[in-house]
Structure formats: structure tokens, C-alpha cells
Amino acid sequence: MELALECLAKSGHLRLRVTGASMLPKIRPGSYVSIRRASLAELTPGDVVLARTGHGVRLHRLVGIRGTGAEAVWITRGDNHAHFDPPLTSGQIVGVLSDVERPPRVSWFRRIARFA
């Protein structure tokens, strides 16, 4: 993941495959997302941001900004979660969602036929 974040920092763009379900129904597991580098001044509540955490990265919706300047904290939450994430500092936000490529839906018939 560190290499991917370095690519985002240098090129300004990153494409990732989503593994979790925290952003359902907007972003399904298996979707590919495009992330672009963005300044903090560009971000507004409602944007989906990529943030670095102690456990890797998290792609969640920005729901609020508390404080200003160096004292500001960024509040995020997964669309499929009832709880807010721990507050983020400005240095933890690394990009904003620019596009979602949904995976093709596989019918139940095709799933069963694969094992026959």
C-alpha cells in the first residue's frame, strides 16, 4: 500500500480495487475506484476521501470538518455504518474519489454453472 500511496503522491492518480462493504450501496466490493490527489481546501462534506490510518487506508465519506487550520479534524463514516470513524488529521487524507467502476454482476445461474 505504501507504494500505491507514493504513486498517488507523485502522479496525482491512483486506481484501487475495493475489498470492504462499508460504502454499500454506492461502492460494492470488487469495484475499482479512481482516486485523485486533492487539496484540503477542495474537499467538502459529501466527498468520499481516501485516508491513511494505523490499519492501512480507508475510503469513507467526509461528513464534517471540525475546527480550522492546524487544529482541524476531519470526520468520516462509511455509508453502510451507523458510527463515525475516529477523527482524522489533515495529514491523513491522501485523496478524493473521482470515479467508480462497478464489477459486472454475475447471475446465480452463472455462479452455479461454474461448479457443474
Secondary structure as the mmCIF struct_conf table of DSSP 4:
data_model
#
loop_
_struct_conf.conf_type_id
_struct_conf.id
_struct_conf.beg_label_comp_id
_struct_conf.beg_label_asym_id
_struct_conf.beg_label_seq_id
_struct_conf.end_label_comp_id
_struct_conf.end_label_asym_id
_struct_conf.end_label_seq_id
HELX_RH_AL_P HELX_RH_AL_P1 GLU A 2 SER A 11
BEND BEND1 GLY A 12 GLY A 12
STRN STRN1 HIS A 13 ARG A 17
BEND BEND2 ALA A 21 ALA A 21
TURN_TY1_P TURN_TY1_P1 SER A 22 LYS A 26
BEND BEND3 ILE A 27 ILE A 27
TURN_TY1_P TURN_TY1_P2 PRO A 29 GLY A 30
STRN STRN2 TYR A 32 ARG A 36
HELX_RH_3T_P HELX_RH_3T_P1 LEU A 40 GLU A 42
TURN_TY1_P TURN_TY1_P3 PRO A 45 GLY A 46
STRN STRN3 VAL A 48 THR A 53
TURN_TY1_P TURN_TY1_P4 GLY A 54 HIS A 55
STRN STRN4 GLY A 56 ARG A 66
BEND BEND4 GLY A 67 GLY A 67
HELX_RH_3T_P HELX_RH_3T_P2 GLY A 69 GLU A 71
STRN STRN5 VAL A 73 ARG A 77
TURN_TY1_P TURN_TY1_P5 ASP A 79 ASN A 80
BEND BEND5 ALA A 82 HIS A 83
HELX_LH_PP_P HELX_LH_PP_P1 PHE A 84 PRO A 87
STRN STRN6 LEU A 88 LEU A 88
HELX_RH_3T_P HELX_RH_3T_P3 SER A 90 GLN A 92
STRN STRN7 ILE A 93 GLU A 101
HELX_LH_PP_P HELX_LH_PP_P2 ARG A 102 ARG A 105
HELX_RH_AL_P HELX_RH_AL_P2 TRP A 108 PHE A 115
#
